[in-house]
Amino acid sequence: MFHHYDDHRFRKIIDEFILSSANDKSLSCIIRNIDLEAAKSGISFYQMVFMLIQKDVIKNRKTKLPI
């Protein structure tokens, strides 16, 4: 897993993801919304995506813990 939003590999993957979403209007809209929320929070798009991924990883780990 990536340890920082400024990791070159992380940025490259996100950039490729953005480029691949060009033909998917729904995905493009989601990306724009993430960018708007990042701007409102005063952080970069990459930081916001990284935070969302971290949040999802934590959520998934919690749901997979044995009871």
C-alpha positions, 0 to 999 in steps of 0.5 A: 500500500502507498504510504503517502499521497505524494508517492510517484507511483500513487500519482501515476495510478490516479492519473491513469485512472482519470484518463481512463474515465474520459468515456464514462460520464458517471465516473467523470462526475465523481472525479469532478466532485472529489476535486471540488471537495478537495478545493473546498477543504484546501487540499490537493486532489491527490490528498483527497483521493488518498484520504478516501482510499484510507477511509475505505481500507479502514472500513473494510478492515473493520467489517472483516474482523472476526466477531 
